[in-house]
Amino acid sequence: MSGNGDAAATAEENSSKMRVIRVGTRKSQVSLARIQTDSVVATLKALYPGLQFEIIAMSTTGDKILDTALSKIGEKSLFTKELEHALERNEVDLVVHSLKDLPTVLPPGFTIGAICKRESPYDAVVFHPKFVGKTLETLPEKSVVGTSSLRRAAQLQRKFPHLEFKSIRGNLNTRLRKLDELQEFSAIILAAAGLQRMGWQNRVGQILHPEECMYAVGQGALGVEVRAKDQDILDLVGVLHDPETLLRCIAERAFLRHLLYLTGGVWSLNGADSMQETMQATIHVPAQHEDGPEDDPQLVGITARSIPRRAQLAAESLGISLATLLLNKGAKNILDVARQLNDAH
């Protein structure tokens, strides 16, 4: 009896000494951010049964400012700044983000240590109940469509000039409630991946393919942000890298867009002026790592030592080449005018 008691005490003591990995996320138990974080933590728990994972939730600037269009706030890290402060102060060890929310240039000292396998990158249309069965093309004249994204509004205004596009803010729950309960919106545009992760695929009335609306850089993928010099955590999360998603997102982030066959474009705010180009590149991903060590392994804010450096550089070069082509053909003028119009409003 005493022997069993000693064994139980020892097991309890060992358990209490398990290393704790603290994971930062945006606040709200039922938010998309929390569901995404829980998914990544579940994967890590399965891979590292000897570690404990503690989720630490906090509010971000983007969560607090809900009455202003994102484009008007002028803050590039609305949903990441407070989480990065927690990383900097060693209050958390890693943070899970929607990759599209992470700027292509991260603050000094941070890196994306893992990019998980991408779900659908496309945008989806959710219709007001009275318009179920419709498409954007068949909505009545002057129907109002809600979106928090200038990217979506500019492309769709050009494609569907009979519609009006208006800013809508809040998490997915809030935006769907505004759509269903108010008579203001005929439809709203959301990321298909977010709806899938929330289990709301049945609300999707239309998927927007690239010829209608090109998706955001990194959309559909999850990024794990860590301290750039924290090698233990980098090694821990590095197993989450999905090679194909990683290379696609390097190309997209290097462009500020699609891997191997990359299409990118810029639009004026009203959709009247636009420019679009496509480039192709062949990127060989060898079975074994062919590259030597690098002093600075980051590309567009991503650290992926397990993925061949040569493939990463080819993806980055594709994105940069496409961006340069568009700039040389006059894209800078379109972007400058769009910024001036946005600032004026």
C-alpha positions in Angstrom: 0.0 0.0 0.0 2.7 2.4 1.0 4.6 1.6 -2.2 1.6 2.6 -4.4 1.2 5.8 -2.4 4.8 6.8 -3.0 4.4 6.0 -6.8 1.3 8.2 -6.9 3.0 11.0 -5.2 6.0 10.8 -7.5 3.7 10.8 -10.6 1.9 13.9 -9.2 5.2 15.7 -8.6 6.5 14.9 -12.1 3.2 16.1 -13.6 3.5 19.4 -11.7 6.9 19.9 -13.2 5.8 19.6 -16.8 6.9 22.5 -18.9 4.1 25.0 -19.6 3.9 26.6 -23.0 1.8 29.8 -22.9 -0.3 30.5 -26.1 -1.7 34.0 -26.7 -4.9 34.6 -28.5 -7.6 37.2 -29.0 -10.3 37.2 -26.3 -13.7 35.5 -26.5 -14.4 31.8 -25.9 -16.5 31.3 -29.1 -14.5 33.6 -31.5 -12.8 32.4 -34.6 -9.5 33.4 -33.1 -10.1 31.1 -30.1 -11.3 28.2 -32.3 -8.1 28.6 -34.5 -5.9 28.7 -31.4 -7.6 25.7 -29.9 -7.0 23.8 -33.1 -3.3 24.5 -33.2 -2.9 23.7 -29.4 -4.7 20.4 -29.9 -2.2 19.5 -32.6 0.7 20.5 -30.4 -0.6 18.5 -27.5 -0.8 15.4 -29.6 2.8 15.9 -30.8 4.1 16.8 -27.4 2.3 14.9 -24.7 5.0 15.8 -22.2 4.2 19.5 -22.3 1.3 21.5 -20.9 -0.3 24.3 -22.9 -2.0 27.3 -21.3 -4.1 29.6 -23.5 -4.0 33.3 -22.5 -6.6 35.5 -24.1 -6.5 39.3 -24.5 -8.3 42.1 -26.3 -6.7 43.8 -29.2 -7.1 47.3 -30.8 -9.1 45.8 -33.7 -11.5 44.1 -31.2 -12.1 47.4 -29.3 -12.7 49.8 -32.3 -15.8 48.4 -34.0 -17.4 51.6 -35.3 -14.8 52.6 -37.8 -13.8 51.0 -41.1 -10.4 49.2 -40.8 -9.0 51.3 -43.7 -9.7 54.5 -41.8 -7.9 53.6 -38.6 -4.5 53.7 -40.1 -3.0 50.9 -37.9 -1.2 48.0 -39.6 -1.3 45.7 -36.6 -4.8 46.1 -35.3 -5.2 42.5 -34.3 -1.6 41.7 -33.4 0.0 44.6 -31.4 -1.1 43.6 -27.9 -0.3 40.0 -28.5 3.2 41.0 -29.7 3.7 43.1 -26.6 2.8 40.0 -24.5 5.4 38.0 -26.5 8.0 40.7 -26.0 7.4 40.7 -22.2 7.7 36.8 -22.1 4.1 36.6 -20.9 3.3 34.2 -23.8 5.6 31.9 -25.9 3.6 31.9 -29.1 0.6 33.5 -30.7 -1.8 32.0 -33.3 -3.0 34.4 -36.0 -5.0 34.3 -39.3 -2.0 34.8 -41.5 -3.8 37.5 -43.5 -3.8 39.7 -40.4 0.0 39.6 -40.1 1.9 42.4 -41.8 4.6 41.4 -44.3 7.2 43.2 -42.2 7.0 42.1 -38.5 8.4 44.2 -35.7 12.1 43.5 -34.8 12.5 40.4 -32.7 9.5 38.5 -34.0 9.1 35.8 -36.7 6.4 33.5 -38.1 7.7 30.1 -36.8 5.0 28.0 -38.5 2.4 28.2 -41.3 -0.2 25.5 -41.0 -1.9 23.8 -43.9 -4.2 26.2 -45.7 -7.9 25.8 -45.9 -10.0 27.4 -48.6 -8.4 30.8 -49.5 -11.5 32.1 -51.2 -14.1 34.7 -50.1 -17.6 33.6 -49.5 -21.0 35.5 -49.8 -23.5 35.1 -47.1 -27.0 36.4 -48.0 -29.8 37.8 -46.0 -32.5 35.1 -45.5 -34.8 36.8 -48.0 -32.1 36.6 -50.7 -31.1 33.0 -50.2 -30.6 31.4 -53.6 -29.4 34.6 -55.2 -25.9 35.5 -56.3 -24.2 38.9 -56.3 -25.1 39.2 -60.0 -28.8 38.6 -59.4 -29.2 40.8 -56.3 -31.6 43.8 -56.9 -30.2 47.1 -58.1 -28.6 49.2 -55.3 -28.5 46.2 -52.9 -26.0 46.9 -50.0 -23.2 44.4 -49.5 -21.2 44.5 -46.3 -17.4 44.0 -46.1 -14.6 45.1 -43.8 -12.1 44.9 -46.7 -11.2 47.6 -49.3 -9.7 44.8 -51.4 -13.0 43.1 -51.7 -15.0 46.3 -52.2 -12.7 47.6 -55.0 -12.7 44.4 -57.0 -16.4 43.6 -56.6 -17.5 47.2 -57.3 -15.9 46.8 -60.7 -17.4 43.4 -61.3 -20.9 44.2 -59.9 -21.5 47.9 -60.6 -25.2 47.6 -59.7 -24.4 46.9 -56.0 -23.3 49.2 -53.2 -20.6 48.2 -50.8 -20.5 49.4 -47.2 -18.2 48.7 -44.2 -19.3 46.2 -41.6 -17.3 45.4 -38.5 -17.3 42.9 -35.7 -16.4 39.3 -35.3 -18.1 36.7 -37.4 -21.0 36.2 -34.9 -21.6 40.0 -34.8 -21.5 40.4 -38.6 -23.9 37.5 -39.2 -26.3 38.9 -36.5 -26.2 42.4 -38.2 -27.0 40.7 -41.6 -29.9 38.6 -40.2 -31.5 41.1 -37.8 -31.0 44.4 -39.5 -32.5 45.3 -42.9 -29.4 47.2 -43.9 -27.4 44.5 -45.8 -28.5 42.2 -48.6 -25.3 40.1 -48.2 -21.9 40.2 -46.5 -18.5 39.0 -47.7 -16.5 36.8 -45.4 -13.5 34.4 -45.7 -14.7 30.9 -46.5 -12.1 29.4 -44.2 -13.4 31.3 -41.2 -17.0 30.1 -41.9 -15.7 26.5 -42.2 -13.8 26.7 -38.9 -16.9 28.0 -37.1 -19.0 25.2 -38.6 -21.2 27.6 -40.6 -20.6 26.2 -44.1 -24.4 26.1 -44.5 -24.5 29.9 -44.6 -22.3 30.1 -47.7 -24.4 31.2 -50.6 -21.7 31.8 -53.1 -17.9 31.2 -53.4 -16.0 34.0 -55.1 -13.3 32.6 -57.4 -10.2 34.7 -58.4 -11.8 36.0 -61.6 -14.4 37.6 -59.5 -12.4 38.6 -56.4 -8.8 37.6 -55.7 -8.3 36.6 -52.1 -6.0 38.3 -49.6 -2.4 37.4 -49.1 -2.2 34.5 -46.7 -5.9 34.0 -46.5 -7.0 30.6 -45.2 -3.7 29.9 -43.5 -2.8 30.1 -39.9 0.5 31.6 -38.8 2.3 31.0 -35.5 4.2 34.0 -34.3 7.1 33.6 -31.9 10.2 35.4 -30.6 12.9 35.2 -33.4 15.6 34.1 -31.0 13.6 31.6 -29.0 15.1 28.5 -30.7 13.3 26.0 -28.4 9.9 27.4 -29.4 10.9 27.7 -33.1 11.9 24.0 -33.0 8.7 23.1 -31.2 6.3 24.9 -33.7 8.4 24.2 -36.8 6.8 20.8 -37.2 3.5 22.5 -38.0 4.8 24.0 -41.3 3.0 22.7 -44.4 5.5 23.0 -47.2 3.1 23.8 -50.0 1.2 26.4 -48.0 4.5 27.9 -46.8 5.8 28.5 -50.3 2.6 29.9 -51.6 2.4 32.3 -48.7 6.1 33.4 -49.1 5.3 34.2 -52.8 2.1 36.0 -51.8 3.7 38.0 -49.0 6.6 38.9 -51.2 4.2 40.3 -53.7 1.8 41.8 -51.1 0.1 37.1 -54.3 -0.5 32.7 -55.7 2.5 30.3 -55.8 4.0 28.7 -58.9 1.2 30.4 -60.9 0.8 33.8 -59.3 -1.8 36.5 -60.2 -1.7 39.9 -58.6 -3.5 43.1 -59.2 -4.2 46.6 -57.9 -7.5 48.6 -58.0 -8.6 52.1 -57.5 -11.2 52.4 -54.6 -14.1 52.7 -57.0 -12.9 49.8 -59.2 -12.7 52.0 -62.3 -8.9 51.7 -62.7 -7.2 48.3 -62.4 -4.2 46.4 -63.4 -3.6 42.7 -63.3 -0.8 40.4 -64.3 0.1 36.7 -64.0 3.6 35.1 -63.7 4.6 31.5 -63.6 7.6 29.9 -62.0 8.7 26.3 -61.4 9.9 25.6 -57.9 11.6 22.3 -57.2 11.2 21.0 -53.7 13.7 18.2 -53.1 13.0 15.3 -50.7 16.1 16.1 -48.7 17.3 19.5 -47.5 20.0 20.6 -50.0 20.9 23.9 -48.5 23.4 24.9 -46.0 22.8 27.0 -42.8 21.8 30.6 -43.1 22.6 33.4 -40.6 19.3 35.1 -41.3 16.7 32.5 -42.3 13.7 34.8 -42.3 11.9 35.5 -45.6 9.0 38.0 -45.5 8.9 37.5 -41.7 8.8 33.7 -41.9 11.4 31.2 -40.4 11.2 27.7 -41.9 14.5 25.9 -41.4 12.9 22.6 -42.3 12.0 23.8 -45.8 14.7 24.0 -48.5 16.1 27.6 -48.7 16.3 27.4 -52.4 12.5 26.8 -52.8 11.8 29.6 -50.4 14.0 32.0 -52.3 12.3 31.0 -55.6 8.9 31.7 -54.1 10.0 35.1 -52.8 11.5 36.0 -56.2 8.2 35.2 -57.9 6.3 37.6 -55.7 8.9 40.4 -56.0 9.1 40.0 -59.8 5.3 40.3 -60.2 5.1 43.3 -57.9 8.0 45.0 -59.9 6.2 44.3 -63.2 3.0 45.9 -61.9 4.9 48.9 -60.5 6.7 49.4 -63.8 3.4 49.4 -65.7 1.9 52.2 -63.5 0.5 50.4 -60.4 2.1 53.0 -58.1 -0.1 55.8 -59.5 -3.3 53.7 -58.9 -2.2 52.9 -55.3 -1.2 56.6 -54.6 -4.6 57.8 -55.8 -6.4 55.1 -53.7 -4.5 56.1 -50.6 -5.3 59.8 -51.1 -9.0 59.1 -51.6 -9.0 56.9 -48.5 -7.2 59.6 -46.4 -9.6 62.3 -47.7 -12.6 60.3 -46.4 
